[in-house]
């Protein structure tokens, strides 16, 4: 199965209940991702007029970002792009080959790659494309170079989600540098309660969230379990 076929299938689930559940999961994730984008933009005193999301999926994050600026989306999967287009929040949503973004140099103020690089066989060319179409790029990835994520069961889940890389903080910074950018700011998030409780339930989720927050405050979270890491990088 090709990469495109994998994601076409992922956004065309035959079971309506499962499709609805995954939609709720993506909406929860989008709220967290959008909060990171807002924080990074505010701390950098950036008020973009246009934002491009590369790998926009079903448009969950686009819907959140549309509250900040005019948004366009680019997506590998035609099924996902159709969902995103149907939301009516983006100026345009286009499918692309996963490598070459159909946009002009500096067409946007900000480009967003949120939970995309871990899915791409070679992340660097796509990151360079983001830096080509916008002077500021926000990248978010799950940091899966940790003890918990190396467990066989966890690796199976990551593989099922299409993750090709188990990234760490240094990997993201190196990729940004190789793409001709400098990381200006960063956020590390142990995940909000609504995410950690989604699959495990309220009680288990509350305990898990408390442990995650404590480990994050102690500075050991990234060695123990997966956290989400977002950076703002600029060209030059």
Secondary structure, 3 states (H helix, E strand, C coil): CCHHHHHHHHCCCCCHHHHHHHHHHHHHHHHHHHHHHHHHHHHCCCCCCEEEEECCCCCHHHHHHCCCCEEEEEECCHHHHHHHHHCCCCCEEEECCCCCCCCCCCCEEEEEEECCHHHCCCHHHHHHHHHHHEEEEEEEEEECCCCHHHCHHHHHHHHHCCCCCCECHHHHHHHHHHCCEEEEEEEEECCCHHHHCCCCCHHHHHHHHHHHHHHHHCCCHHHHCCEEEEEEEEEC
